[in-house]
Amino acid sequence: MIKKLYLPALLSLLLLGGCTNYFSKYQTNYRILAKNGQHYYTESKPDLDETAGVYKFKDLDGNKHRIKQKLIYKVEKYKYRK
């Protein structure tokens, strides 16, 4: 009897845990730091075209960018307040 109660309780916790990011005060994006000091922000992880050695991404304003891998200093997750 008690085992039957565990499954719905566990599913409820998982469902609520998945929604916390949606209702959170913070949003997670990616920050791309170039070696020349420029910063770019994107909603998803930038794609690396290894054959061309180029990162491809769309910034938060909707502009598309292609930057050579050797010009990128760091790609990192970035949290900020909504």
Protein Blocks (a to p, Z undefined) as FASTA:
>chain_A
ZZmmmmmmmmmmmmmmmmmmmmpmbdcddddddfkopacddfbdcdddfknopacdddfk
opacdddfklpmbdcdddddZZ
